Amino acid sequence: MASAHCLLYSCKFGRNTVPLFLCPVLAAYSSWTPRPRRRVPSIQKRHQHVETAAATTHDLPTPQQLLDLPRSCPGCGAFTQAVSPDQPGFYSTNRKSVKAFIARHGQNLEYRKSDESEAFDRIVGNADTALLSQLGLDSAKFEKNAHHASTAIPTPLCNRCHDLTHHHAGVSVIHPTIKDISDIIAETPHKYNHIYHVLDAADFPLSLIPSLQRHISLSPLRSQNRRAKTSHFQFGRRAELSFIITRSDLLAPKKEQVDKLMPYLVQVLRDALGKSAENLRLGNVRCVSAKRGWWTKQVKEDIWNRGGGGWMVGKVNVGKSNLFENIFPKGRNEEDGVQALRDVAERGLFNQPAREVPEQRHGLEQEPRIEYDNEAHEEEETDMSPLGDSPLPPAPLETAFPVLPLVSSLPGTTAAPIRIPFGDGKGELIDLPGLSRGDLEAFVKDEHKLDLVMRHRIKPEQFTIKPGQSLLVGGLIRITPLTEVPVLAYPFVPLKCHVTSTEKATSIHTQKAESGVATIAKPGVGNRMDPAGTFSLKWDVTKQRSGPLTNKAAAGLRPEVLPFVVLSVDILIEGCGWVELVAQVRKKDMEAVGATAEFFDSKPYPRVEIVSPDGRHIGVRRPMGGWMLSGPKSVSRRPPARPRRSMKGVKKKHEASEKRRVTIICNPRILMP
């Protein structure tokens, strides 16, 4: 009884203790029999969720139903389990989709044998009528069978994914470490692998995993040396790396504007990788948008052409699952099947007797197919028995249009690796669970946690922070200038911002005084607000922000001759966005302060102090110029000119007047009374 009670929460996985939904042993152990009427009080309390409309009853599946359920949830990847209803991978048998799946894909072998014939009917039904007539097949029959096959019941989602889809209610799972991700990729069955490191454009490059190259045996990134070795095999396998920046529609409104930002993004990535990336080419960087469809087709073609194992690696809420849905090469198996039928028609195999083409028929039968006899069924049950300590789940059967991973704004939606093959064994794409991205949401009220995620491009408002004032970002972040220079702030965040005196901002930020300023911070977290550091506005943007002074069409002055300099920096908020800070300083003031500096390499840049929860979740990068790129356009001071007179019908009126004048000249009596 003690061991059974421990299985409710975790199981032993080698020497480590992992959650229940990550235990392949329990998912495959068919002889385990749960108690159908057992109810654990703690589990019932967990289901009193504030967002659910009514209490949900969970019926534990019987041992036979447990065998009929899918091996893992296609939405989150968790192994199917019948122990804890509040964990991923649990299925309630009272749901209609689960009942239909059990009735359709149960242990009846006749249904399993029909899967192959349905796939054949679907491929033949999509072919041309002329091609079917050439093969001597009835097109109407196969079209009817193809329509029946197209209405196949999809694999249902577990209760957690179902609640996330329809009720937006759910809890996060345990986030893996980089060591766990490395162990999963080490179990790859493919010789050629490609790692797609997914980065978020909202806080780029804070979502970068700098230790990825060290923990995973990857091929070295290409350097500027043309003779350097570019491929690296280890244990008979090769793994390459590509960077994919997702949600690029948050940076600029047009695709052409994002394309112009590529040199800047590559330079920021080079700065984030450190000194080791100074001589790298970094030609493996893509900037895509799954929402707008920018460059997703090219990534999809790369995945199809590479084949092998494609691994989606990144932190939580960077858009891996959403990108997975757009770049997965689905529906190409049926195209290959139709092409195979054309090849058969050209060879005329259907018109030849069976005894004349024994080799061809034997060759067709040698394709990998699943044999549904008793021995194979016993082997399948043997495979579903304890799977060992492999963290990589078994590969599912390949379908043309599979159920793709669930897309949700909840951090940690994907609980386990999700493997989806494509190309009739050509390769597969694996969506891995996201690594931890910080616990900033732990300081936010429950009703405002979804507000931290930037869903659309922000058109920021310009805030002027004068000396003695501070900027509050959602009541979580405080930005205070330390120099006597006005600072312009452009917050690209989905949170409300407010400028007030530093004394008042400090009391509001630490929750020592109540105010009408909107804040999303939880009550009682004010004592955890610590300084995150002091940052300098050290990047020169004088040429970009001087307007007509440096414009070649206007004054055309060089920035060096101007008596001032404009400095800027981007302050990053992890998982939320960034704040662009700009300040204008006189060159004489900088030279005077620089002459009295203690160190010869110190420059009197304007500085700001950032205060955040636990002094974390803050980063810095060179300025992107988002305000100049996608901010509101300036309105001309000149009033609009009077619109041009409409010339519609003027020619007809002119011709009529000329005709009347000629008539009067020829016949003057018309004017006589």
LUMVEXFI-185832 format. One record per residue: residue in three letters; x, y, z of N, C-alpha, C in turn. Coordinates in pm, whole numbers, plus 50000, padded with zeros to 5 digits. Layout:
ALAXYZXYZXYZ...
end
This chain:
MET500834987950000500005000050000500865012450000ALA501975011950071502835023650074503405026649937SER503805015949864504355018449731503295023549635ALA502065018449648500985023449561500675037849590HIS500755041749717500505055749751501575064849694CYS502805060249687503885068449632503705070449482LEU503055060849415502875062149272501925073349236LEU501175078249332500255089149303500985101949267TYR502185103549311502865116249293504145115049212SER504895104349227506145103149154506525088549144CYS507495085749060507995072249045509505072849031LYS510155061849061511605061149052512025058848908PHE512915067248859513365066848720514875065948723GLY515405053848741516835052548766517115056748908ARG517965066648927518265072149059517495084849088ASN516765089848989516065102449006514595099949029THR513925109749088512485109549109511855119349013VAL510985114248926510365122448822508865122248842PRO508135131748784506675131848797506055119648734LEU504795117448771504095105548726503905105248575PHE503585117048516503285117248374504515115448288LEU505725114948347506955112448273507465098348292CYS506655089548351507075075848380506555066648269PRO507395062348177506915053148074506565039448128VAL507115035948243506825022748298505355021748336LEU504855031748404503445031448442502535032748322ALA502985040348222502155041948104502025029048026ALA503035020548031503025008347951502684995948031TYR502654996948162502454985248245500974981648243SER500624971848164499214968748140498604960148248SER499414953448329498844944448430498444951648556TRP498744964548569498384971948689496894975048685THR496194972548792494754974248799494414984948901PRO493874996548858493495006848955492175003549020ARG491955008949138490675007349205489655016749145PRO488535011649095487615020249022486895030349108ARG486715027849238485925036849322486765044449421ARG488075043649410488925050349508488955065249479ARG488795073449580488865087849567489805093249674VAL490785100849632491735106849724491245120749758PRO491045124349885490515137549918491365148949866SER492705147549872493555158549826493375161149678ILE493115150749600492925152549456491615159649429GLN490575156549506489295163249487489415178049518LYS490195181849615490345195949649491075203449538ARG491995196849470492765203649367491885207649249HIS490735201149230489905203949114488885214849139GLN488965221749251488095233149274488765245449214HIS488795246249082489485257149013488545268948997VAL489075280749009488235292649005487715295348864GLU488375290148760487965293348625486995283148568THR486785272048632485865262148582484445265748622ALA483525263148532482145266848558481485257548657ALA481815244848653481205235248743482225224748778ALA481975217548886482885207048929482885195748828THR484055190548798484205180148698484425166848767THR483685156848724483815143448780484705135348687HIS485605127548746486555119548670486255104848698ASP486025097348591485835083048602487155076248567LEU487685068548664488935061448639488715050648535PRO489565049648433489375039448331489675025548385THR488975015948328489225001948363490514997248297PRO491054985748339492284980848275492144979048124GLN490964974348078490774972747934490744986247863GLN490064996047924490035009447865491405016047868LEU492205012847968493545018547976494405013747859LEU494195001347815494914996347698494425002647570ASP493145006547566492575012447445492935027147430LEU493365033747536493715047947528495045049747455PRO495315061647402496625063947338497765062847438ARG498935059347390500065057447479500475070447548SER500315081547479500645094647536499705104947478CYS499595116147546498715127047500499395134247384PRO498695136147272499335143247160499485158147183GLY498795163647282498875177947307500045182147393CYS500325174547498501415178047590502515167547594GLY502295155647536503315145347534503395136747658ALA502555139447760502615131747884502125117547860PHE502755107747926502325093947915500955092347979THR500155083847920498815081247972498905074548108GLN498195079848205498185074348340496765074848394ALA496465066048486495125064848543495175065648694VAL496105073348748496295074048892495875087448947SER496405098148892496185111548946495465120148843PRO494205123748868493465131948770493995146048756ASP494745151148852495225164848843496575165848773GLN497095154748721498365154648651498135153048501PRO499055157548417498905155548272498885140748236GLY498185137548129498085123948081496895116148132PHE496035122348214494875115248266493695117248172TYR492955106248145491795106448058490555102548138SER489505110448125488205106948183487395099548079THR486885088048117486135079948022484735085047998ASN484305095548069482965100848046482945111647938ARG484095115047878484145124647770483775117947638LYS483065125247553482585119447428483735115747335SER484745124447328485865121647239486625109247282VAL486755107147414487455095347464486635082847436LYS485315083647457484455072047428484515068247281ALA484475078447193484515075547050485855069547010PHE486945074247069488265068847035488395054447083ILE487885051447202487965037747253487135028447166ALA485945033147125485095024747041485685022646902ARG486425032546854486965031646717488345025246712HIS489185028246809490575023446808490845014546928GLY489905005946960490094997147073490964985247038GLN490834974547117491654962647097491114953646987ASN490044957846916489524950046805490524950346690LEU491044938846652492064938346549491504941446411GLU490194939646392489624942746262489734957646232TYR489544965746336489694980146317491134983646286ARG492064976846352493484979946328493894975846187LYS493354964846137493684960746002493144970545899SER492044977145932491434986245836492164999545826ASP493065002445918493775015245911494605016345784GLU495265005145746496095005545627495245007045502SER494115000045498493245001145382492625014945373GLU492325021145486491785034745484492825044645431ALA494085042645470495135051445417495275049845266PHE495165037245218495235034845074494045041245002ASP492835039745060491655045844998491765061044996ARG492335066945101492465081445105493435086344999ILE494535078944978495515082944876494925081344736VAL494265070044711493695067744579492545077444552GLY491775080644657490665090044639491115103944603ASN492325107744641492845121044608493485121544469ALA493605110144403494215109944270493225114744164ASP493745117444044492895122043935492015110643885THR490855114543828489935104543774490545097443654ALA491285104943573491925098843455492965088543496LEU493695091443602494695081943649494045069343701LEU492915070843773492215058943824491635050743710SER491145057443605490625050143490491725042643419GLN492915048543412494045041743350494455029343428LEU494285030143562494605018643646493485008443650GLY492325011943595491195002843598490485002343732LEU490455013343805489835013943937488575022443930ASP487635019444018486375026844026486595039344111SER486535051144049486795063544122485715066544223ALA484455063544191483365066744284483495058644413LYS483905046244401484055037844521485155043144611PHE486275046744551487405051444633487145065344689GLU486395073744616486055086844671485175085244794LYS484255075744789483405073244904484225067945021ASN485135058744994485985053445101486935064145155ALA487415072845065488305083545111487565093345201HIS486295096045168485515104945255485295098445391HIS485075085145391484915078145519486225078345598ALA487365077045528488655077145597489005091045649SER488545101445576488855115045621488105118845747THR487015111745776486245114545897486715105946014ALA487965101446011488475093346120488555101546248ILE488385094646359488365101346489489785104646529PRO490095117346558491455120946597491775116046737THR493045115746769493475111646902493055122247003PRO492345118447108491855128547204492985133847292LEU492745145547349493675151747442493365147347584CYS494345148247670494125144947810493285155847876ASN492865153448000491985162948068492635176548084ARG493935176848112494605189848131494625197748001CYS494965191347890494965198447762493555202347720HIS492575194047753491185197447722490745209847798ASP491115210847925490755222748004491495235147954LEU492755233547913493495244947860492895250047730THR492375240847648491825244847519490485251747533HIS489615246247617488235251047622487945260247741HIS488695259147850488415267047969489575276148010HIS490715275147943491905283247977492265281548125ALA492125269448174492425266348314493445255048317GLY494435256448401495455246048414496635251148494VAL497495241748530498685245048607499905240648528SER501025247348554502275244048487502855231048541VAL503745225148463504415212948504505845216348544ILE506545206348592507935208348632508785210648508HIS509565221348509510405224548395511695216348400PRO512105210548288513345202748288514575211848291THR515705205748316516975212848313517675210048180ILE518755217248156519505215148033520125201248032LYS520415195648148520935181948155519865172048110ASP518605174248149517525165448104517355166147953ILE517415178247897517285179547752518445172447681SER519635173547737520785166747678520625151647681ASP520085146347791519865131847800518815127247699ILE517795135447675516765131647579517335131347437ILE518095141547401518665142047266519705131147247ALA520365126947354521355116247343520725102947306GLU519415101347326518725088947292518205088947149THR518635098147066518115099146930518435086646850PRO517485081546771517785070146684518305074246547HIS518465087246522518855092146391520355094846386LYS520915092646270522335095546250522565110446232TYR521635117046162521735131446137520645138546216ASN521055148046297520135155446383520385170446365HIS519335177946390519435192546380518685198646497ILE519365207246570518785213946687518325227746644TYR517045230546665516475243746636516295251046769HIS517225260146795517175267946920516195279646898VAL515025278646961513965288446941514135299847042LEU514175312146992514335324147074513115333047056ASP512785340447161511635349447159512095363447121ALA511375369547027511725383146985511325393547086ALA510425390247180509945400147275511045404747369ASP511885395547416512975399247507514325394347455PHE514445393447323515685388547262516865396947309PRO517975390447357518285376147357518225369747496LEU517315373947584517255368247718516855353547717SER516145349047612515745335047605516825326047548LEU518025331247530519145323047480519645313747590ILE519985301447551520575291647642522065291247611PRO522885298447685524315299247649525055286247666SER524585277447753525285264847778524825253447688LEU524035256447585523525245947498524645239147421GLN525585246847373526695241147296527575232347383ARG527675235347511528545227747599527905214747645HIS526595214847670525945202847723525585192847614ILE525305197747493524935188947383526115188247287SER526445176347245527575174447153527185179147014LEU527335192046989526955197946862528185200246775SER527935200846645529015204546554529385219146577PRO530655222446570531035236446594530425245746491LEU530025257546537529465267446446530535271946346ARG530085274946225531015278546118531695291746150SER533005291746136533795303746158534105310346024GLN534835321346030535215328345908536365321445835ASN536915311145896537965303345831537325293545734ARG537595295045606536975286645505537475272245512ARG538625270045572539205256645577538885249345706ALA538105255645793537775249245920536775237945898LYS536855227945982535965216545974534575220546021THR533545217145942532185221545972531285210446024SER531695197946013530885186746061531625179446171HIS530845173946262531435167246378530545155446414PHE531115143246406530395131146443530875126546579GLN529905122646662530215117046792529295105246817PHE529885093846849529145081446868528315077946743GLY528865081046626528185077646502527035086746467ARG526895098146534525795107346506526355121446490ARG525585129646417525955143546398524775152446434ALA525055163346503524025172846545524485186946511GLU523665194146437523945207946400522965217246469LEU523255230146466522485239946542522055251346450SER520805255646470520265267546403519495275746504PHE519525288846487518785298046573517555303146498ILE516405302046562515155306846504514545316946601ILE514425329346557513815340046636512335340646598THR511475337146692510045336646665509365349846702ARG508115350846660507255362446689507915375546643SER508495375146523509155387146471508165398146436ASP506865395046430505865405346404505755415146520LEU506365411946636506375421346748507395432446729LEU508315430746635509385440546617509005451646521ALA508315448346414507985458346311506695454146242PRO505985463646183504705460146120504835453245986LYS505985454545918506135448945785507315439345781LYS507185429845689508225419645675509535425845626GLU509455435745538510665442045486511425449345598GLN510695455045693511365461845804512075451845894VAL511475440145913512135429845994513365424545923ASP513295423245791514465418745716515635428445730LYS515335441345737516405451145755517035450345894LEU516315444445989516835443046125517755430946142MET517885422546040518675410346054520125413046092PRO520835422746033522205425446080522255429446227TYR521265437046271521225440946413520985428746501LEU520055419946463519765408246545520965398846552VAL521675397346441522865388846441523935394746532GLN524085407946531525085414246617524715412846764VAL523425414246797522995412446936523225398046980LEU522945388446892523195374446924524685371946942ARG525505378346863526955376846876527425382347011ASP526865393647053527225399247183526795390047297ALA525625383547281525125374847387525935361947398LEU526465357047286527255344747289528635346647349GLY529095359047357530385361747420531525362747320LYS532725362647376533925364447293534145352847197SER533615341147231533825329647143533095331147010ALA532145340547001531375342346878531865353846793GLU533015359546827533495371146752533845367446608ASN534365355446586534795351346452533825341546387LEU532605340446439531625331346381530865338346269ARG530415330346174529645335946063528205338846104LEU527615329946182526215331046226525285332646106GLY525505324046007524585323745894523405314545916ASN523325308646035522235299346067521185305946154VAL520895318646131519915326146210518725329146121ARG517525325546168516275328346098515385336746188CYS514675346146128513715354446200512355352246137VAL511465345246206510195340946149509045346246233SER507855345246176506615348746246505565338446208ALA505185330146305504155320146279502785326546261LYS502585338046323501295344946313501085351046175ARG502115356946119502025363545989502555354845875GLY503165343545906503695334745802504975339645739TRP505775347345812507035352545757508135342145770TRP508675337445658509815328345648509535314545707THR508275311345734507985297845784508065287445673LYS507735291345552507795281845440509235277445415GLN510175286645425511585283145404512075273645512VAL511665275945636512065266945744511445253145725LYS510195252745679509545239945653510275232145545GLU510695238845440511435232045334512795227145385ASP513425234745471514705230245528514515217645611ILE513455217145689513185205245770512925193145681TRP512165195245574511855184145484513115179345411ASN513935188345366515135184445292516185178045383ARG516295182745507517285176945598516885162845640GLY515605160945675515185148045728515835145345862GLY515935132745899516545129246027515745134446143GLY516435137446252515775142246373515875157246386GLY514735163846397514675178146421514165180846561TRP514935187946641514625189946783514365204746809MET513185207646866512815221346902513195223747048VAL514235231847069514765234447202514605249247233GLY514215252247355514075266147397513455266947534LYS513285279047581512655281347710511145281647695VAL510445282347808508985282147805508465295147746ASN507315294047680506605305747625507425313647525VAL508255306747448508955313547339508275310947205GLY507235302647203506495299947081506935287447008LYS507445277347079507895265047012506715257346952SER505675255247032504535247446983503805254646870ASN503685267746881503035275346774503865274846646LEU505165275646659506035274346542505995260246487PHE505915250346574505845236346533504655234246439GLU503535240446471502325238746390502485244446250ASN503335254446234503485261146104504615255546019ILE505595249346081506745244546003506755229445987PHE505805222346046505795207846030505305204345890PRO506045196145813505635192745676504535182245675LYS503315186445690502185177145695501535176045557GLY500865164645536500135162445412500965158345294ARG502255155745312503095152245198503135137245173ASN502685129345268502675114845246501685111045137GLU500535117945135499535114745033500015119044895GLU500775130044887501335134144759502305123544707ASP503115117944798504025107244757503255094944712GLY502115092144780501315080644741500715082144602VAL500215094144571499675096644438500765095544332GLN501955100444363503075099244269503445084544248ALA503365076544354503645062244340502605055544249LEU501335059844260500315054344172500595057944026ARG501065070144003501415073943866502555065343812ASP503535062543896504635053943853504145039943821VAL503205034943902502655021643876501885021543745ALA501135032543719500375033143595501295033743473GLU502415040943487503355041643375504005028143348ARG504285020343452504885007143431503854996843388GLY502575000143409501524990943367501424978643452LEU501684979843582501654968043668500234962943686PHE499224971943683497864967443705497334959443587ASN497914961443469497434954443350498124941043329GLN499144937643409499864925143393499324914743488PRO499354902143447498924891543540499864890643658ALA499364884843763500154884143886501374875243869ARG501254864443785502384855243773503514861143689GLU503234871743610504274877443525505134887743598VAL504694892543710505444902843783505634898543927PRO506234886743949506424882744089507424891644161GLU508484896244089509484904344157508924917944197GLN508114923944107507554936944140506614935944259ARG505754925644259504824924044370505584921344499HIS506634913244487507434910644606508084923444656GLY508524931944561509134944544601508144953744669LEU506894953744621505894962244685505564957444824GLU505614944344844505264939044975506394940945075GLN507594944445027508714946045119508704959445190GLU507764968445155507694981245224507294979045369PRO507784987045459507494984945602506014986645631ARG505394976345675503994976645712503824969245844ILE502754972045913502484965646042501614953446019GLU502074941846062501324929446048500534927046175TYR499244925246158498354924146273497984909346293ASP498914901446337498624887846375498864886446525ASN498664874746573498764872646717500194874746767GLU501194870046688502564871646732502964886346737ALA502574893846633502914908046634502204915146748HIS500964910746775500234917146884500904914347018GLU501444902147032502154899047156503444907147166GLU504144908947051505344917047054505024931547089GLU503874936447039503514950247071503234951647219GLU502574941747278502334942347422503654941347498THR504584933447443505894932647508506614945947504ASP506464953147389507104966347380506464976247474MET505164974447501504484983847589504734980547735SER505314969247763505694966247898506864975147935PRO507414974348056508414983948100509414987847993LEU509535001047969510335006347860511755009547901GLY512155005648019513495009048063513565023148114ASP514765028448111514965041848165515205052048055SER514735049647934514905059147825513965070947844PRO514475083347846513585094947860512865098547732LEU513215092347619512565095347491511435085547468PRO510195090247449509075081147428509175074347292PRO508465063347271508495056647141507815065147034ALA508225063046910507675070646799506275065646765PRO505305074446743503955070046707503885066146560LEU502725060846520502515057746380502405070546299GLU502935070146179502945082146095501615083946024THR501095096046029499875099745958500135112545880ALA499295114845778499495126545693499195139445768PHE498125139445848497725151345922497575147546070PRO498665147046144498595142846284498065153946373VAL497755150146497497375159746599498655166546649LEU498735179646632499945187146664499935191446810PRO501075195346864501135199447005500205211147035LEU499735211347159498805221647204499525235147215VAL498855245647169499385259247177498635266547288SER499355271147389498755278047502499755287947558SER499225298447621500085308447685500545304247823LEU500105292547871500525287648002501975283047995PRO502855288048080504245283348078504325268548116GLY505025260948036505165246748064503985238548016THR503415242047900502305234147846502785220247805THR503925219447736504485206647693505145199847812ALA504665187847845505165180747963506255170647930ALA506265165247809507225155047770507495156547621PRO508555150347569508845151447425507705146147340ILE507395153247233506345149547139507005146647005ARG506955134146964507585129746840506515128146732ILE506715134546617505785133446505506625130646380PRO506545118546324507335115346204506685120846078PHE507465121645972506975126445843507785119945732GLY507255120745611507975116145493508155101145483ASP507245093145540507335078545533508685073645585GLY509025078145705510275074245768511455082945732LYS511245093845660512355102545622512925109945741GLY512085113545835512535120745953511385123146048GLU511675130446152510655133846250511035147146316LEU510005153946366510185166546437509745164446581ILE510595168046675510345165446818510235178846890ASP509115180846957508905192747040509275189147183LEU510285195647236510775192847371510175202547471PRO510055198447598509565207747702510495219647716GLY509925230947754510705243147767511425244147899LEU512595250047895513355252448017512775264348093SER513105265148219512575275948302513055289448250ARG512145299148254512435312548204512425322848316GLY512455318448437512355327648549510975326848613ASP510875332148733509635331448808509035345348828LEU509045353548724508455366848736506965366148761GLU506305356148703504855354948722504495351248865ALA505455346448944505165343349084504905355949165PHE505315367549115505085380249185503865387649132VAL503115381449042501995388048975500695381749024LYS499665389849032498345384749070497855374748966ASP497015365349013496565354748925495785360048805GLU494995370448825494185375648714495005383648614HIS496255386648645497095394548555498285386648501LYS498355373648524499505365948478499565365148325LEU498405364648262498405364248116498785377648055ASP498735388448134499105401648082500605403148061LEU501395394148117502845395048100503295391247960VAL502465383947887502845379047754502445389447650MET503405393447568503135402847459502555395047342ARG501305397847307500625390547201500605398147068HIS500725411147071500715419046948501725430246962ARG502035436446850503035447046848502555459046928ILE503425464547011503095475647099503475488847032LYS502545498247034502845512046993503015520247120PRO504245522247162504475527847296504155542747302GLU503985547147424503805561347455505125566847508GLN505425579047471506685585247515506525591147654PHE507405586947746507425592047882508725599847902THR508615611347967509775619548001510065618348149ILE511215612648183511625610848323512595622048357LYS512135631648434512965642948473513785639248596PRO514805647148628515585644448750514685644648873GLY514835634548958513995633149076512735625149053GLN512565619548932511395611448901511805597248866SER510805588348866511035574248832509875569248748LEU510135558648675509115552248591508765538748651LEU507465536548676506955523748726506345516148609VAL506805503848589506305495248482505435484448545GLY504125486548541503195476848596503285474948746GLY503985483648816504185481948959505205471448995LEU505875465348895506875454948919508305460048902ILE508515468748805509845473548771509885488748794ARG510975493348854511175507748874512475512048808ILE512385522448725513535527948653513765542048703THR514945544548761515275557448821516565562748760PRO516545574448692517785580448642518665585148757LEU519965583348742520925587248845521685599948810THR521475605348692522155617648650521125628648627GLU521605640948627520725652548610520445655148462VAL519975644948396519665645948253518275640048231PRO517375647048164516065641048133516235628848042VAL515465618648071515525606047997514165603447935LEU514155600147807512925596347737512805581147741ALA511625576247778511375561847790510255557947695TYR510465546747626509465541247534509245526647574PRO508255523647658508055509847704507315501347601PHE507995491347548507395481447458506975469347541VAL506055471547631505565461047721504045461947726PRO503355450747751501895450947762501395455047899LEU502155463147972501805467348107501635482548110LYS500875487148208500655501548225501865507648296CYS502275519248247503435526148303502995539648360HIS503775544348457503425556748526504715563548572VAL504785576848551505935584848594505515593148714THR506295592448820506015600048942507345603049011SER507265609849124508485612949197509135600149249THR510435600649266511165588749310510715584349448GLU510455593649537510025589949672508685582849669LYS507755588049592506445581749582506535568349508ALA507345567949404507495555449329508095544449416THR509035548149503509645538249593508625532849692SER507795541449747506785536849842505735528149775ILE505375531349651504405523049579505035509649542HIS506285510049499506955497849454507175488049570THR507515493249685507725484749803506455482249882GLN505315487349831503995485249893503935490550036LYS504625501650060504555508050191503485518850197ALA502945522450083501885532550078500925528749966GLU499655530949990498635528049891498465540149799SER498165537249674497995547849576497055542949467GLY496605552349386495735548849276496455544049152VAL497765542849159498545538149045498285523149025ALA497995519448901497715505348871498955496848889THR498805485748957499895476348980499375462148970ILE500205453348919499825439248906500585430549004ALA501365436549093502155428849189501255423149297LYS501615411449344500875405049452501065412649582PRO500085412549669500285418649801501325410849882GLY502205418049947503205411750032504535409149966VAL504725413349841506005411049773506845423849769GLY506405434249837507145446849833508525445849896ASN508675437249998509985436050064510985428049981ARG510565422649867511465414849783511955422749661MET511675435749658512145444049548513575448449577ASP514505443649496515935446349515516515452449388PRO517605459849400518245465749281518795454849188ALA518495456149061519005446848961520305451648898GLY520695464048927521955469148874521795483248822THR522925489048786522985502348727523485500948584PHE522735506548491523035504848349523275518548286SER524225518948194524605531348127524015532047988LEU523625543947948523175546547812524415549747730LYS525055539547676526385541247616526415539447466TRP525285536847402525285535147257524855548147190ASP525635552447095525415565147027524395563346915VAL523285570846923522235570546820521975584646768THR523015592846767522845606846725522385607846580LYS522945599846494522605600746352521165596446327GLN520665586646401519305581846380518245591246437ARG518595598846541517575606746611517795621846599SER518655626246510518875640646494517965646946389GLY517165639046323516205644646230516855651146109PRO516405663246072516935669845951518365674645965LEU518905674946086520285679746101521275670646032THR521035657646038521945648045975521375642045848ASN520175646245810519565640945689520235647145567LYS520605638745470521295643745351520395652745268ALA519085650745275518175659145198517945672645264ALA518405674445388518215687145459519575693445486ALA519925694945614521205701445649522395692745611GLY522285679745633523365670645594524605672045677LEU524465675645806525625677045893526115663545942ARG527395662745969527955650646026527725650646177PRO527475638946238527225638646383528405643946464GLU529625643546408530785647946485530795663046508VAL530145670646422530175685246435529045690546521LEU528125682046561527015686546644527495688746787PRO526915698546858527365701446996526785692047100PHE526055682147059525425672947153525575658747099VAL525255649247184525265635147147524035628647209VAL523395619647134522205612547179522615598147210LEU522355593947333522725580547380521475572547412SER521585559347399520395550947417520805537147465VAL519815529647514519975515847558518595509447566ASP518535496347549517305488647565517385480547693ILE516425482747784516335475147908515335463847886LEU515765451447901514935439647874514265434848001ILE512995431447991512235425348099511915411048056GLU512355401448132512315387348092510885382748066GLY510645377947944509365372547905508285382847884CYS508595395647891507575406147886507805415847770GLY508995421047755509275430847650510535438747683TRP510585451047637511755459447662511315473947672VAL512185482047733511975496447748513155503547685GLU512885511847586513935519447519514145532647592LEU515385535247632515745547447704516675555847616VAL516385568947608517145578147524517415590747605ALA518635596047594519015608447662519945616447572GLN519815629847579520665638847501521595646247596VAL522895645947567523915651547656524795660947574ARG525175672347635526115681547570527525675547569LYS528215677447461529575672247452530515679047550LYS530295691947577531145698947672531015693147812ASP529775689647849529575683647981530265670247992MET530205662247887530865649147890532375650747896GLU532915660447824534365662447827534825667747962ALA534015676448025534405681948155534385671248262VAL533365662748259533295652048359534335641448330GLY534605638748202535595628648167536995632648208ALA537295645748211538635650248250538895648148398THR537845648348480538005646448624537725632248668ALA537555622948573537255609048610538475602448670GLU538235592848760539335586048827540035576248734PHE539285570148645539865560148556539845565748414PHE540885562648340540995568348207539985562248111ASP539475550148141538545543648051537095545948088SER536825553348191535445556048232534925568248160LYS533695567248110533065578248039531795582348113PRO531485595148114530335599948190529015597548118TYR528675584948096527405581748033526265584048132PRO525085587748084523905588048172523615573948224ARG523255572948350523025560048413521635559648474VAL521075547548477519775545148539519895533148632GLU519095533148737519035522048831517725514548810ILE517815501248802516655492648782516425484648909VAL515185485048959514785477349076513695467649032SER513885454749062512955444349018512805433949128PRO511845424749116511685414149216512945405549228ASP513485404949348514695397249379515905402049300GLY515825413749239516935418849160517255410749037ARG516255404148979516455395348864515515399548751HIS515475391148645514555392748532514865405248449ILE516075410348453516435422448381517655419548294GLY517665425148174518805424048085519015437048010VAL520055437647930520395449747856520945445647720ARG520695453747620521205451447485521385464947415ARG522085464747303522235476847223520875480947167PRO520595493847151519235498247114518865494046972MET517615489946957517085486146826516475497946753GLY516065508446826515395519746763513965516646728GLY513265509746819511885506046791510955517846777TRP511245528746850510385540546840510485546846701MET511675547746647511855553346513511355543746406LEU511325530746437510945520746337509445519046327SER508765517846440507345514746438506505523946525GLY507075535346567506305544646647505315552546563PRO504525561046624503555569246549504265579046457LYS503715580846341504315589846244504025604446282SER504995613046256504845627246288503885633846190VAL503045642646242502055649546161502645662646111SER502455665745984502995678045927502285690145985ARG503055700746013502475712946068501755721145961ARG502115719545837501465727145730500055721945708PRO499075730845697497705726145672497605720045534PRO496745710745516496625704545384496115714545280ALA496645713545160496245722545052494815719445007ARG494225729744943492855727944893492845717144786PRO491905708144792491905697344692491635702644552ARG492155695644456491995699344315490535697944274ARG490115707644193488725707644148488455695544060SER487295689744079486925678243999486665682543855MET487225675343760487095678343617486045669643550LYS485235663243631484205654643575483125663043505GLY482845661043378481815668143301482225681643250VAL483455686043280483875699343233484015699543081LYS484535688743025484715688142880483375688542808LYS482385681642862481065681742799480435695642805LYS480595702242919480045715742930480745725342834HIS482045723742816482785732242724482325729842580GLU482135717342543481665714242407480255719642385ALA479405718942485478035724142470478025739242452SER478885746142529478945760742516479505764842380GLU480515757642329481065760642197480035758242088LYS479275747542101478245744542001477165755442000ARG476775760242117475775770842124476335783842065ARG477625786742088478215799042033478255798641882VAL478605787141823478635785741678477235787141620THR476265781541690474885782441642474415796941640ILE474755804341741474335818441747475015826441637ILE476285823441610476985830841505476365827941368CYS476015815641344475455811941214473995816641199ASN473285817441307471865821341301471605831841407PRO471855844641375471695855141477470245857641516ARG469305852641438467905854941469467465848241599ILE468265838841645467905831941770467855841741885LEU468705852241880468745861841989467685872741974MET467055873441857466025883841838464765880141915PRO464055890441973462835887342048461695883341955
end
